[in-house]
Amino acid sequence: MTEADLIIIGAGPAGMSAAATAARGGARVLILDEQPRPGGQIYRDVGVAAKHRPWLGPDYAAGAALLEALDHDGIRIETGVTVWRVEVGPRVVWSRDGVSRIAQAPQLLIATGAQERPVPFPGWTLPGVMPAGAAQVLMKSAGLLPRGAVLAGSGPLLYLVAVQLIDAGAPPRALVETQRRTDLLRAARHLPRGLRDAATLWKGLGLLRRIAAAGIPRHPAASGFRAETASDGGIVFSFTSRGRAQRIETPLLLTHQGVVPSTHMSRSAGVEHVWDHVQKAVRPAVDGWGAAGVPGIHVAGDGAGIAGAEAARVGVQRGAKHQCYAEKTFPDAEIVLYGTQEEVFRDLALGRIDAQLSDSLIAQESFLSTEEGADYTFLDGDHIDVECYGEGVGIAVRKGDEELARAFSDAIAAIRENGTYAAINDAYFPFDIYGGRPEGM
Ligand SMILES: Cc1cc2nc3c(=O)[nH]c(=O)nc-3n(C[C@H](O)[C@H](O)[C@H](O)COP(=O)(O)OP(=O)(O)OC[C@H]3O[C@@H](n4cnc5c(N)ncnc54)[C@H](O)[C@@H]3O)c2cc1C
């Protein structure tokens, strides 16, 4: 059995960065990856391909620095191996050339990345139809370039592959895009937040400009995909664009509808998974440190959730009533779950999350009134929801003693009316401890 301080499954940017950081801190790290060389999806084969395939672009070549950081005595890399089981321990079971081995360490990091979102349509399994990401794998690892391909679907990878093909002298025949004008309008409301990452937006606009300059025909608002085998063995691709039926013949149809976290290993490790409303995908429930709620197991990189600049991150204690409220009220935000409230406050102070939800009193006493919370404040308005929080705090009286219940209610109404309640409130709390009332109550 192999022993280490930290086992990392996946040698993509997340796994490589974690390995280099842990090794610099003195840990013995074992990295396992099923590819022949480290790099992951984005930097696949960067060590050998960056020099020979300049058309893969400067972002690709930038991965070489991560690779160099792996050259450390504390890091051992096993490539060409498939991890197929994660057990309590944590222990991982992996195979190479049909021989299985076991490795054990106090800490395990699952950094297995993302996979393309599978979206079936008639003919999607025909020879001559494949995911655009898979074609990019062949471009990176073998220098294979498809001629006259049609790219169909949506997402940044579609545009990136189009530009890489243009630069490699194998421009695609057409770009068939599923997003509609209404999708763009819906996305426009995220623009102010998106501008915080203007460099990425600029990069995206640059890709679109390059596609336009190369004269690649674009078919927007496309739907009703259907692929059939043509008489010459190619593909007849039919679809509707802006309400008009279209038909294109191509030797290779490359489809793509974004990427989703690859959860095979985190599921195998017994990690809890949640539905991500922003990414519309299932992802492991991890806190801001990647801790996955199972002793010694962490998840990082795209496998923990596709990093999206547009999503605010709201922290909340796992299983608390605030989780219900956060998921219901902020469907566009990324809800980050934590084991304890202390961890939520710590990550808020470190800037790992943008906001948090907890009881007002706890937020005030444990965070806002401390040095770390000096630059933070309550969000305006009452956050009340009978479904998640119930009807609030009450005073219990003996069953049927309506006279006493009425006396309490009248007394509370009277002190709220004459300002006594406000005076007591203000002496102790910088917010209204009484709270608001849900509509209709
Ligand atoms: C097909 C594809 C192509 C992409 N191309 C680009 C691109 O060109 N540019 C870009 O910006 N983004 C690209 N992305 C997005 C990309 O996922 C991220 O930008 C980035 O690579 C994520 O880094 P990561 O370290 O989280 O995971 P990854 O880079 O995906 O690395 C995960 C690693 O885990 C290994 N692994 C997974 N399961 C196992 C297992 N069971 N046993 C052993 N090893 C395992 C994989 O071999 C892989 O090397 C692509 C995504 C996909 C799915």
The ligand as an ORCA input file, in Angstrom:
! r2SCAN-3c Opt
* xyz 0 1
  C     -13.457     18.426    -22.797
  C     -13.150     19.724    -22.079
  C     -12.282     20.644    -22.663
  C     -11.998     21.850    -22.027
  N     -11.156     22.733    -22.631
  C     -10.928     23.943    -22.033
  C     -10.087     24.918    -22.652
  O      -9.527     24.694    -23.708
  N      -9.921     26.119    -22.033
  C     -10.528     26.387    -20.831
  O     -10.357     27.493    -20.310
  N     -11.304     25.468    -20.217
  C     -11.533     24.273    -20.799
  N     -12.344     23.371    -20.191
  C     -12.867     23.684    -18.872
  C     -11.893     23.036    -17.865
  O     -12.575     21.986    -17.258
  C     -11.320     23.962    -16.791
  O     -10.936     25.192    -17.316
  C     -10.118     23.370    -16.051
  O      -9.421     22.434    -16.804
  C     -10.621     22.692    -14.786
  O      -9.520     22.312    -14.022
  P      -9.601     21.125    -12.974
  O      -8.231     20.979    -12.397
  O     -10.738     21.350    -12.061
  O      -9.982     19.820    -13.809
  P      -9.374     19.160    -15.129
  O      -8.484     20.089    -15.836
  O     -10.523     18.594    -15.869
  O      -8.480     17.972    -14.552
  C      -9.047     16.804    -13.988
  C      -8.068     15.667    -14.142
  O      -8.590     14.570    -13.379
  C      -8.289     13.374    -14.075
  N      -9.248     12.340    -13.653
  C     -10.612     12.435    -13.655
  N     -11.157     11.300    -13.152
  C     -10.118     10.483    -12.837
  C     -10.028      9.171    -12.276
  N     -11.121      8.476    -11.937
  N      -8.801      8.627    -12.095
  C      -7.681      9.320    -12.421
  N      -7.708     10.569    -12.938
  C      -8.898     11.144    -13.140
  C      -8.417     13.736    -15.547
  O      -7.636     12.880    -16.361
  C      -7.896     15.187    -15.555
  O      -6.545     15.254    -15.924
  C     -12.623     22.140    -20.784
  C     -13.490     21.204    -20.198
  C     -13.753     20.003    -20.838
  C     -14.694     19.015    -20.185
*
